[in-house]
Amino acid sequence: MERLAGKIMLSSGFGRVCTAVLAGAIGALAFPPVGFFAALFISFTLLVWLIDGTTGSPEGGAWSRGWKTFVIGWLFGFGYFVAGLWWLGNALLLEADEFAWALPLAILGLPACLAIFYGLAVMLANLLWSDGWGRIAALAASFGLIEWLRSFVLTGFPWNTVGYGLMPIPLMMQTSNLIGIFGMSMMAVFIFSSPALLGTRKGLLPGLSIAALMMAFHIGYGAYRMHQPLLPADDALTVRIVQPGIDQSRKMLNSDRAEIFKEHLRLSALPISAGQKRPDIIIWPETSVPFILTQNPDALEDIAKTLEDGQILLTGAVRMEDAGAGNAPRYYNSVYAVDSEGQIIGATDKVHLVPFGEYVPFENVLRHFGIDNLISLPGGFSPAATRNAITLPSSKKLYSFICYEIIFPGEVPADIATSTAIINVTNDGWFGNTPGPYQHLQQARIRAVETGAPVIRAANTGISAIIDPLGQIVAGLDYGQKGIIDSTLSGSSSGVVTADMRQIHFWLFFGLLLVCSVISRMGLMNRKN
């Protein structure tokens, strides 16, 4: 290990660049569908040695070393995000004649931008870099801070946050209820970086001991929570998820809209499985209704004929709102609640829109260069000002998260504990059978663990699932399957930590790592003096 560490530290030129990019790319293997979390041990161990080689160089001053560490972090992040997000380009191929030119921007441009965050993380860690285990603490703290920033800066995109790599199975998901995904990122970086100490030997015993204690706590706490019974649900809600399995290219054809709608109705009306209760609610995926529902009374009548007395349909749909005389109407990506009389009894709109998918940032400038939305609506979608719950006639409250809104932990309402469940409607058909839908599912599972509420996930082509508050999939349909899921929701989990407490725990953890890295850095400076 010492020989290998020395070789990585002393590498230069093209070989050093390739090592940094490869280290990041290897880390992407930790995420679904591969889920080989041990890959991050290789990834972060190489990163630490690369930083060692930069900070240990006698050439140049503090600014020069800072810039060099930024470049190492950026190269690492570029490999990480290209390997983990290449599937985003699949959405552009559905209308290749119009959007194929943007393929390099999706596959290489977005990772290049996201990699800036990891460049900053490594540069910040460099400020407190030392020769012992304190440098591992500095790297963990800086990554936790930067991953938190990545969740909201420039609208945010916290996809494949490092902490998810330490949570491949429900047993290893439970600690996120204590410290959240960004706290998990700090824990993950510390644990995954600890083998680097084997290559330098300095701080080996305390560093590996702390990493082992973290891992033991992580597994032990998971085992504890997994053995705690879920709280009983009063008058448990029975749901049916419809997964129509409609190819996205077909959804974009106007000629198929009536047939698509009928397919949803047919699946909704299928008889219940033996031993199952009649569904209280039926859930269709994002934008399942292929027209403006409020302008089509015949569609509402067809829904009423399909539903049994007292049943409620929750469906993704485009909602149009009149903006007044002389103004173009506004469109919202929404979830409607329709009762068995064919009446719309509730609606909630998407808050966090997808840039360049549902709206164009800096629209007046970018449209001048021919940059437009993937979704063809005049002016794109409008965002809702707040996230509202849908309250059923039974007084049960459901919060909806449309598509990738589920990946933003900071957007979970403070009163989520009072809700019956989280509804996540999505259409991952844009991305085909790639890692995207599997990664999306994992992040929805972590939201269930963090909030202590079950998640009902309805996806057009998959992966639809009922997820219990411990992140376990109670029932599901894999990608590409057409069918229904009938299930009764479990109760909430016990001992749930509130979002405010998770945030406090995160900052306490961050402060502890920061203090350790400062003490280690000061010790190094004193030895030099």
N, C-alpha and C positions, 0 to 999 in steps of 0.2 A: 504493500500500500504506500509506503514512504517513497519508493522508487517511482510509482505511478503518479503520486502527488507532485513530486519534483518535476516530472516530465511535463505535466499539465501547467504547473506554475511557470516554467521556463519556456513554454511554447510561444511562438510569435508568428506574425504574418498570417498567411492564408490558413494555416493549420489551426491557429488560435481562433480565428473567425469561425471555421467549420466546427470546432469543438463547442463553442458557445451556442451556435445555432442548433447543433445536434443535441446538446444537453437539454435545451428547451423542448425540442421536438419529442425526445424520449419521455419527458414529463407528461405529455398529452395522452400517453398510453394508460395513465391512471384513471381516465374518465371513460364513461360508457361509450360504445358497447364493450370495449376491452376490459376496463375496470381493473387493470393490474397496478394496484396502488404502490407496490414496491418499486415501480419505475421511477417514482419521485426521489427515492433514495439515491439512485444514480444521478438523476438530474441535478439535485441541489448539492450533492457532494462535489460534482464537477464545477458547479457555479462557485462554490466557496474557494476551491483551489485556483480557479481563474482569477477571482478577486485577490486572493493572496499574492498571485504573481504580479498583479498590477500595483497593489498598495506597497509591496515590498521592493518595488523598483526604485533605485536611488535617483533615477533621471527625472528632472522636472520638479516643479513645486506642487503645492496643494491643489491648485487649479488644474494642472496637467493631470495629476492622478485622479482627481474628481471626474474630469472629462473622460479619461480612459475607462474608469469604472462604469460611467454612464453607458459608454459604447458596449461594454461587456454585457450589462444588464439589458440593453436594447436588443442586442443580437440574441441573447437567451430568450427574451420575450417574443421576438419575431419568430423564432423556431417553434416556441410554445403555442403561439396563437395561429400560425399557419397550419400546424399539424392538428390543432384542436378545432379550427373554424373553417377549414377549406370548403366544407359542405354548403356554406352560405351562397357560394356561386351557383348552386343548383337552381336557385330561385330565378336567376337571370336567364337560364336556358329555356324556360317555359315560353318566353317570347324572344328567342335568340336573335331574330331579325332586328329587333328594336333595342335590346339591352346587352347583347353579347360583347359590345365594346367595353362595357363596365366590368367584365369578368375579372381582369387583373386588379381592379380597385377593390373588389370584394375579397378575392383570395389573397392578395398581397398588400393592398393599400390599407384596409382596415387593421390587419395584424401589425402593420408598420406603425400605425397611429397608437394602437393599444400597447405596443411594446415600449412606447415612451414612458408609460407608467412604471414598467419594470426597470427601465433605465434609471428613473428617478429613485426607485426603491434601493437599487444597488448603490447609487451615488450617495444617498442619505446614510446607508449603512457604512459606507467608506469613512464618513466623518467620525465614527466611533469604532473603527476597525482596530483590532488588537491581534495578538498572536495566540490567544487562548480561547476558551469556550465563550468568552464575552462577545466575540465577533459573531458567533451563532445567534446569540441573543439580539445583537444589533440588527442582523439580517431579518430575524423573525419579526422584530418590532417594526422595522421599516416596511416590510411586506404587508403586515397587518394594516398599517396606516394607509399605504397606497391602495390596497384592495378596497378599503373603506371609501377612499376618494374616488376610485374607479366606479363606484356604485351610483354616483350622482353628478360628477363633473361632466359638462357637455351632454346633459340628459342622462348619462350613465349607461354602462353596459357591463355588469358584473358577471358575465358568462364565464363558466369554468374558473371561478375563483379558486385559488390554490387549496383552500380548506376542504372543498368537495373531494379532493384526492384522498383525504384521510377518512372518508365516510362511504366506503363501497357497499356496506351491508347495514341493516338496521341496528345491529349490536354496536356499530361504530358511528351511528348517527346521533346518539342521544346527548352527547356533550354539547351539541349545537344549541340545545335548549337552555344551557347555562351561559354560554359565552357568545352565541351567535356565529354566523358564518365567518365574520372577520376575526373574531377571537380564535376560531378553528384554524384560520389561515396562519396565525402566529404560531399556534401549537404545531401545525403541520410543518412549517418551515423549520422550526427548531428541531423537531424529530427527524425530518428527512435530511437535514444538513449535518446531523451529529456524526455520521460515519466519516466525514471529512477530518475529524480529529484523529482518526487512526493514521492518517497520512502525515500528520505533523507532530503528533504525540503531546503537544503542549495543551494542558487543560483536559487531557483525555478522560481521566477518571471522573472528575466532577461533571463534565459535559455529558458523557454517556450515561452517568447515573441520573442526572436531571431528565434527560430524554427518556430513559427507561421508566422513571417515575411518572412522567407525563403520559406515556403510553399505557402504563398499568392503571392509572386513574381513568384514562379514556375508556379502556375496555371494562374496568370494574364498574364505573358509573353506568355504562351501557347495559351491563348484565343486571345491575340493580333495577334500572328503569324497566327493562324488558320483563322483569318478574313482578312488576307492580300491576295489579288488575286495573283495567280501564274503568272509569266512573260509569255507572249505569246511565243509559239515556232514557229520559222520560218520553214515552210515546215515540219510540225511535222512528226515524224517517226512512221509508223504503223508496229506493230510486231505481230508475231504468236509464242507462246510458245508451244512446244510439250511436254506433260507429258505422257510417254508411260506406266508408272505403271508396270514396269517389276521387278519381284522379284529378289533380289540379288543372290540367289542361282541359278536361271536360267541364269543370266548373266555370271556366272562362268563356265557354261557348253560350251565346244567348239562346241558341236553338234547343239546348238541353235543359233549360231551367225548369220547365214544367215536370219533366221526368225526374229530375233530381229531387224536387219537392215531394213528388209522389213516393219516391224511394224512402225518404225520411218517414212519411206517414205509414208506409207498409211495415217498416221495421218497428215503429212505435206500437202498432196494433198486434204484433205477434203475441201468441198466448204465453202466459208466464210459465216458468219451469216448475216442475213438481216440487212441492214443499215451500215455494216462495209466496210471499204475500203480494197482493196487487200493488203496483208502484203508486206512491203518493205523488211523485214528480217524475217527469220524463225530461231528459236533458239532451239537446242537440248541440253539436259543436259550433265553433265560431263561424259567423256569416253563413249559417246553414240555409236560411231563407234567401233564395237567389233573386229577390225583388224587394221593393219597399212594401213592407207588410201592411202599413196603415192605408196604403192606396189599393189594396187588393182584398175587398171584403169576402170574395169567394174563397181565398186562402184561409181566412179566419174561420169561415164556415166549415171548410174541410178539416181544420184542426179540431173544431168543436165536435164533429162527427166521429173523429178518431179517438178522442179522449173519453174515458168513462166518467160518470158523474163524480165530481169532487177532485178529479186529477188536475194537475197543473203542468203545463209545458214551459220549460225554460229553454229558449233558443237564441243562439247568436244570430244577429240580423243587422242590417244597415238601417239606422234611424235617420229620417230627414226632418229638419226643422226649418220652418219658414222664417227668413231673416227680415221680412218686411218688404214693402214696395221698393222696387228698384235694386234690391240686393239679391245676390245669389243665395240659394238655400244652403244651410249648413248640414253636413253629414257626420254621423257619429257611428263608431263601431260599438254595438250595444248588445245587451242581453235583455230580451223581453220575457215577461211572465204572462202566459195566456191561460185562462181558465176553461173549463169544459163548456162554457156558454159561448166561447169564441171571443171573449172580452180581454183586452190587454189590461192587466191589473197591476202591472209594475214594470219598471225598466231601469236599467243602470248603464252608464256609458263608460267607455275606456278612458282612463286618465293619462296613461303613459303610452304615447304613440311611437311607432317605429319610424325613425328618420329614414327618408328616401323610400320607405315602403308605404307609409300612410300620410306623410306630409313631407314637404321639402323645406329644410332649414334655409334661412336667408333666401327665401323663394324668389324675390324680385331680381336678385343677382344671378342665382344659379339657373333659373329657367331661361335666362338670356343666352346661356351656353348649352341649352338643350337638355338639361338635367331635369328629369321628371320622376313622379312616383311610379312604383311598380303597379299600384292599384289605380285604375283609371276612374277617377271621380273628379269633377270640376273643383279645383282648389284643394283636393285631398280631404282627409278627415279633420274634424275639430276635436280637441281634447275636452273632456269633462273637467270642471273646476275642482270637484271633490269626488271621492269614492263613496257611493251610497249603497246600502244594503237593500236587498229585495226581501220584504216581509210577506210571508205567505198568510193565507186566511187563518191558518192554525197558529199564527203568531211566531212561527219559527223564522229566524233571520238567517239569510244566506248572503255572504259577500262574494262577488264575482271578480275574478282576475282574468282578463282576456289576453290570450296568447302569452307573450313573454313578460307580462306584468308580474307573473308569479316568481320571477327571478329576483325581484327587488324587495329585500327584507325590510327596508326602510319605509315602504309604502303600505305595510300591513296596518290597518286601523287599530287605534289603541283599545277599542272595545271588542276586538276579535274574539275574546274569551266568552262574550255573551252570545256569539253566533252559534248556529247549529253545525255549520260546515262552511268550507271554502269551495266555491265552484270555479274550476279552471277550464274554460272553453278555449279551444285552439284549433288551428288548421296547419299542421306540420306537413301537409301534402306539398307545400311549396318546396320542400327540401328533399323529397324522395326518401328512400330507405338508406339513409346516411347516419352518421353518429348524432346528428342534430336532434331528432325526436327522442333518442335514448338519453341524451344529456339533459334535455328539457324535462323529461320525466324525473330524473334524479333530483333536480332542483326543486320540483314540486313536492317530492317526498321530504326534503329537508324543511320546507315551509310548514309541512304538517307537524314535524317534530318540534320546530321552534315555537309554533303557536299552540300546540296541543289540541288542534282541531282537525277532524278528518277532511280530506281533500277529495272532491268528486271531479275527475278529470275526463272531459269529453273531447276527443280529437277526431277529426274527419277521417284520416287514414290511419290513425294510431299515434301514440299508444294511449288508449283509454284505460282508466283504472279507478278503483275505489281504494284510497290510501288511508290507513288508520292513523291515529295520532302518534304512533311509534314509527311511522315511515314504512310499515309493512303493506304490501299489496294484497288486499283482501280478495279482489277479483279484477281481472283485466283482459283486454284483447290486444294481441301483439300488432305490430305494424303490418298494414296491408290486409288485415282480417276485416270482413264485413259481418256485422252482427250486433247483438245487444248484451248488456250486462244488467242483471237484476240482482240487487243486494240491499241489505238493511244496514244502515250506518251504525257504527259502534259509538260508544260514548266518548267523551274527552278523556285525556290522560290526566293523572293526578300529579301534583307537585309541579305544575307548569310555572316557569319563570316569566315574568312580564317583559315586554320589549324594553322598558326603561331599566329594569334590573340587568338585562343582558347587556345593555349599553354601558352601565356602570361597571359590570364585570369585565367587559372588553377593555375599558380605559384603565382599570386597575391592573389587569394583566399586561397591558402595553407599558404602564408606568414601571412595573416590576422588571420587565425585560430591559427597559431603558436604563434604569438604575444599575442593573447588573452590567450592562455594556459600558456605561460611563465609568463605573469603578474599575472595570477591566482595562479600559482605555487609559485612565489616570495612572494605573499601576504600570502600564507599558511606558508612559511618558516619564514617570519617576525613574524607572530603570534606565531609560536613555539619558536622563539628566545625571 
